[in-house]
């Protein structure tokens, strides 16, 4: 299963390391990643993949991580993302 994850917040050291560490603990592979700085804001979009991915469990953990890091993290199934954004 593939999913799209977005990460947004004020830039500070360790954001990528923290997010990728948590994904590794769920045995989730990062297939593609794009990140940029917009003024003082860090933005990152990831395409992730795992065989047994429970989106609700991952979102719960990533919400906790987001609070600790003062960032917002969202994840949704790639199928849902595609249905919302493709014409």
C-alpha positions in Angstrom: 0.0 0.0 0.0 1.2 3.5 -0.8 0.4 6.7 1.1 1.2 10.4 0.8 2.6 12.2 3.9 2.9 16.0 4.3 5.0 17.7 6.9 4.8 21.5 7.5 6.2 23.7 10.2 8.8 26.2 11.2 12.2 25.0 10.1 14.6 23.6 12.8 17.2 20.8 12.8 16.1 17.2 13.0 12.7 17.3 11.3 13.7 14.8 8.5 15.6 12.6 10.9 12.7 12.4 13.3 10.0 11.7 10.7 12.2 9.1 8.9 13.0 7.4 12.2 9.3 7.0 13.0 8.6 5.6 9.5 11.4 3.1 9.9 9.9 1.9 13.2 6.7 1.1 11.3 8.8 -0.6 8.6 7.6 1.9 6.1 9.8 2.7 3.0 10.2 6.2 1.7 9.7 5.8 -2.1 10.0 9.5 -3.0 10.6 12.7 -1.1 10.4 16.4 -1.9 11.3 19.2 0.6 11.8 22.9 0.5 12.1 25.9 2.7 9.7 28.8 2.1 11.1 31.7 4.2 11.2 30.1 7.7 8.8 27.3 7.0 9.8 23.8 6.2 7.6 21.7 3.9 8.0 18.1 2.9 5.9 15.7 0.9 6.7 11.9 1.0 5.4 9.0 -1.0 5.7 6.0 1.4 5.0 2.3 1.0 4.5 -0.7 3.2 2.7 -4.1 2.9 0.7 -3.8 6.1 0.1 -0.1 6.7 -2.6 1.1 9.1 -3.1 4.7 8.2 -5.0 5.5 11.4 -2.2 4.1 13.6 0.5 5.9 11.7 -1.5 9.2 11.8 -1.9 8.9 15.6 1.8 8.4 16.1 2.8 11.1 13.7 0.4 13.5 15.4 2.3 12.9 18.6 5.6 13.4 16.8 4.3 16.6 15.2 3.4 18.0 18.6 6.9 17.2 20.0 8.5 18.8 16.9 6.0 21.7 16.6 5.1 20.6 13.0 2.0 19.3 11.4 2.1 15.8 9.8 -0.7 14.3 7.7 -0.9 11.0 6.0 -3.5 9.5 3.6 -3.7 6.5 1.4 -2.4 7.3 -2.1 -5.7 6.0 -3.6 -7.6 8.6 -1.6 -5.2 11.4 -2.5 -5.5 10.5 -6.2 -9.3 10.4 -6.1 -9.3 13.9 -4.5 -6.8 15.5 -6.9 -7.2 13.8 -10.3 -9.8 15.0 -12.8 
